[in-house]
Amino acid sequence: MQLPVQSLSTLYAEPWEVTAGPAELREVARAADRLGFAYVATCDHVAVPARLAAAMGTVWYDPVATLAHVAAVTERVLLLSHVAVAALRHPLVTAKQYATVDRLSGGRLVLGVGAGHVREEFEALGVDFRRRGEILDETVDALTAALGPEEFPEFRGRFFRFAGLGLAPRPVRVPRPPVWVGGSSPAALRRAALRGDGWLSQGDPRERLPDRVAELRRLREEAGRTGPFAIGAITEPLYVGRPPFSGGGVLAGGPEELAESLRAYRAMGADQIQVRFRCRGVAELVGQMEAFAGAVAPLLNG
């Protein structure tokens, strides 16, 4: 699940998150760790232009700082950037930051990357927005080298080159932390299939997911890529039980009813689902997490 508080987009943030802060973020992270959630995730934007602020908000915690903070208060849950706008930063900087998170957390990093969509953000940081896809492709390749087993990694591309430079601490995970690629455009699917260790949906509705999965499999097969490849989907907002509030778009019901609906994602080809819960405060959110972990999750794979 994505952590609350750390990003306040109107697309998903609940009203209570506006006045919440690090204490609530830590409480949810600890609950996810204790309850057996696979990962907690953070988002990424450096700066939001005024034209988008009403919808996106301007609160976007830095993902590296946030994941490092969460690493210190958890023990087993994986730490995912969903997604880092990797083309905004030199891959050596990104590798240094996330390798450190992996080391500090004992090998729990999953690096999720995506192309980004905010033109002004790229322009302010001196990155060509029109070429962000090309830059991200090369960034993923460079990160694969920089996060790999070599203390002195080498890479030569059109945008980035490095050799003879020691990069430590090295990640704990061998040969390196997994890199999952987010996005649903043709370019993003191709990037995930050919360069990534997994794919992260950016909110594709159910009816589109089977086509996305089929395309990923086709691309990987044509390229001769084998081995583990994680496919993730984001569920509808959930509520275990009868919601004590009004509003549509919520998948609600008893444990078996919810599990039956969510098992459809596995039939579509998803390996894991990112869940989100409607709630009116952190106590209700943790209660929903407990109800889901205790009564719904055990039914998902059976």
C-alpha positions in Angstrom: 0.0 0.0 0.0 1.0 3.6 -0.5 1.7 5.5 2.7 -0.7 8.3 3.6 0.3 11.9 4.4 3.5 11.8 2.2 1.6 13.1 -0.9 -1.7 15.0 -0.9 -3.0 14.7 -4.4 -6.8 15.2 -4.5 -7.0 12.0 -6.6 -6.6 9.9 -3.5 -5.7 11.8 -0.3 -8.3 11.8 2.5 -9.2 15.1 4.2 -7.6 14.1 7.5 -4.2 13.7 5.9 -3.9 17.5 5.4 -3.4 18.1 9.2 -1.5 14.8 9.8 2.2 14.5 9.7 5.2 12.2 10.4 3.7 10.6 13.5 0.7 9.3 11.5 3.0 8.2 8.7 5.1 6.2 11.1 2.0 4.6 12.7 0.8 3.3 9.4 4.2 2.1 8.3 4.6 0.2 11.6 1.1 -1.3 11.2 1.9 -2.4 7.6 5.1 -4.0 8.9 3.4 -5.8 11.8 0.4 -7.0 9.7 2.4 -8.6 6.9 1.9 -6.1 4.0 4.4 -6.7 1.3 5.5 -3.1 0.8 4.8 0.5 1.6 5.2 3.0 -1.1 6.0 6.7 -1.5 5.5 9.1 -4.5 7.8 11.7 -6.0 7.6 15.3 -7.2 10.2 17.9 -6.7 8.1 20.9 -7.3 4.5 21.5 -8.5 3.6 24.4 -10.7 0.8 26.8 -9.7 -1.4 25.7 -12.6 -1.6 22.1 -11.1 -1.4 22.9 -7.4 -5.2 22.8 -6.9 -5.4 19.2 -8.1 -2.0 17.8 -7.1 -1.3 19.8 -4.0 2.2 20.9 -3.2 2.9 18.4 -0.4 5.1 15.6 -1.8 7.6 14.3 0.7 11.0 13.4 -0.8 10.9 9.6 -1.4 14.5 8.9 -0.4 14.2 10.7 2.9 10.8 9.2 3.6 11.8 5.7 2.8 15.0 6.0 5.0 12.8 7.4 7.8 10.4 4.5 7.5 13.2 2.0 7.3 14.2 3.0 10.8 10.8 2.2 12.3 10.1 -1.0 10.5 11.8 -4.4 10.2 10.5 -6.5 7.3 8.2 -4.6 5.0 9.7 -3.7 1.6 10.2 0.0 0.7 9.0 1.0 -2.7 9.2 4.3 -4.6 6.0 4.4 -6.7 7.3 6.0 -8.6 10.6 8.0 -8.6 10.7 10.4 -11.5 14.2 9.1 -12.3 14.9 11.2 -15.4 15.0 14.3 -13.2 18.3 13.2 -11.5 21.6 11.9 -12.7 21.6 8.1 -12.3 24.7 8.1 -10.1 22.9 10.4 -7.6 19.9 8.2 -7.7 22.0 5.1 -7.3 23.9 6.6 -4.3 20.6 7.6 -2.6 18.7 4.4 -3.1 21.7 2.1 -2.4 22.0 3.9 0.9 18.3 3.2 1.7 18.8 -0.4 0.8 21.8 -0.6 3.1 20.1 1.2 5.9 17.0 -1.1 5.6 18.9 -4.3 5.4 18.1 -4.9 1.8 14.4 -3.9 1.6 14.4 -1.5 -1.3 12.4 -1.8 -4.5 13.2 1.0 -6.9 10.1 2.0 -8.8 10.7 4.5 -11.6 8.5 6.4 -14.1 8.7 9.1 -16.8 6.9 12.0 -15.0 4.4 14.4 -16.6 5.0 17.9 -15.2 6.7 20.0 -17.8 7.6 22.9 -15.5 9.3 20.5 -13.1 11.7 19.3 -15.8 12.3 22.7 -17.2 13.2 24.1 -13.7 15.8 21.3 -13.3 17.2 21.7 -16.7 16.0 18.4 -18.2 14.5 18.2 -21.7 10.8 17.3 -21.1 10.3 16.2 -24.7 13.1 13.6 -24.4 12.2 12.3 -20.9 11.3 8.9 -22.3 14.7 8.5 -24.0 16.5 9.8 -20.9 14.6 7.4 -18.6 15.4 4.4 -20.8 19.1 5.2 -20.5 18.7 6.0 -16.8 17.2 2.6 -16.1 20.1 1.0 -17.9 22.6 3.1 -16.0 20.9 2.3 -12.7 21.1 -1.4 -13.4 24.8 -1.0 -13.8 25.3 1.4 -10.8 23.2 -0.7 -8.4 24.8 -4.0 -9.5 27.6 -5.9 -7.8 30.5 -3.8 -9.0 32.0 -1.2 -6.7 33.4 0.6 -9.7 30.5 0.3 -12.2 30.8 1.3 -15.8 28.3 2.7 -18.2 28.4 4.5 -21.5 25.4 6.0 -23.2 24.2 9.1 -25.0 23.3 11.0 -21.9 25.4 9.5 -19.2 28.8 8.1 -18.9 30.8 6.9 -15.9 33.7 4.6 -15.2 36.5 4.3 -12.6 34.3 5.8 -9.8 33.8 3.9 -6.6 30.2 3.9 -5.4 29.5 2.7 -1.9 27.8 1.7 0.3 26.7 -1.1 -2.0 23.2 -2.4 -1.8 22.6 -5.4 0.4 20.6 -7.2 -2.3 22.6 -9.3 -4.7 22.9 -8.8 -7.6 21.0 -5.6 -7.0 17.6 -4.3 -5.8 14.8 -4.9 -8.3 13.8 -2.0 -10.6 10.1 -1.8 -11.3 8.8 0.5 -14.1 5.6 2.4 -13.8 3.3 3.7 -16.5 0.7 2.5 -19.0 1.7 4.1 -22.3 3.2 1.9 -25.0 6.6 3.4 -24.3 6.3 2.6 -20.5 5.1 -1.0 -21.2 8.1 -1.5 -23.5 10.5 0.0 -21.0 9.1 -2.3 -18.2 9.2 -5.4 -20.4 12.7 -4.9 -21.8 14.5 -3.1 -19.0 12.7 -3.7 -15.8 12.2 -6.4 -13.2 8.6 -5.6 -12.9 5.7 -3.4 -13.9 3.6 -1.0 -11.8 0.2 0.0 -12.9 -0.6 3.6 -12.5 -4.2 3.0 -11.9 -5.4 1.1 -14.9 -9.1 0.1 -14.5 -9.8 -3.6 -14.4 -11.0 -3.8 -18.0 -7.7 -2.5 -19.3 -5.4 -4.7 -17.2 -5.5 -7.9 -19.2 -4.4 -6.1 -22.4 -1.5 -4.5 -20.5 -0.4 -7.8 -19.1 -0.7 -9.5 -22.5 1.4 -6.8 -24.1 4.1 -7.1 -21.4 4.3 -10.9 -21.9 4.5 -10.5 -25.7 7.3 -8.0 -25.5 9.3 -10.1 -23.1 8.8 -13.2 -25.1 9.9 -11.5 -28.4 13.0 -10.1 -26.6 13.8 -13.5 -25.1 13.6 -12.2 -21.6 13.0 -14.8 -19.0 13.1 -15.0 -15.2 11.1 -13.3 -12.5 9.0 -10.4 -13.5 6.5 -8.8 -11.0 3.2 -7.4 -12.3 1.4 -5.1 -9.9 -2.1 -3.5 -10.0 -3.8 -0.9 -7.9 -7.2 -1.8 -6.6 -10.3 0.3 -6.2 -10.6 2.1 -2.8 -11.6 -0.6 -0.3 -13.6 -0.8 2.9 -13.9 -3.9 5.0 -17.5 -4.0 6.2 -20.2 -1.5 5.7 -18.8 2.0 5.2 -20.1 4.5 7.8 -20.0 7.3 5.3 -21.5 8.1 1.9 -19.7 8.2 -1.4 -19.4 6.0 -4.5 -16.5 4.2 -6.0 -15.7 2.1 -3.0 -15.4 -1.7 -3.1 -17.0 -2.6 0.3 -18.3 -5.8 1.9 -17.5 -8.7 4.0 -14.2 -10.6 3.8 -15.3 -13.3 1.3 -17.1 -10.8 -0.9 -14.0 -8.6 -1.1 -11.6 -11.5 -1.5 -13.7 -12.9 -4.4 -13.6 -9.6 -6.2 -9.9 -9.1 -5.6 -8.9 -12.6 -6.7 -10.0 -11.4 -10.2 -6.7 -9.4 -10.4 -4.7 -12.7 -10.1 -6.8 -14.1 -13.0 -5.9 -11.0 -15.0 -2.2 -11.8 -14.5 -1.3 -9.6 -11.5 1.3 -11.0 -9.1 0.4 -8.4 -6.4 -2.1 -5.8 -5.6 -1.7 -2.4 -4.1 -4.6 -1.7 -1.8 -6.0 1.6 -0.5 -8.7 2.1 2.1 -11.3 4.8 2.6 -11.1 6.2 6.1 -11.7 9.3 8.2 -8.6 9.2 10.3 -5.4 7.3 11.1 -7.2 5.1 13.7 -9.8 4.0 11.1 -7.1 3.4 8.5 -5.1 1.1 10.9 -8.4 -0.6 11.8 -9.1 -1.3 8.1 -5.6 -2.6 7.6 -6.0 -4.9 10.6 -9.4 -6.1 9.3 -8.0 -6.7 5.8 -4.9 -8.5 7.0 -6.8 -10.7 9.4 -9.9 -11.6 7.4 -9.4 -10.8 3.7 -5.8 -11.4 2.8 -5.8 -15.0 4.0 -8.5 -15.7 1.4 -6.8 -14.1 -1.6 -4.6 -17.0 -2.6 -7.0 -19.8 -1.7 
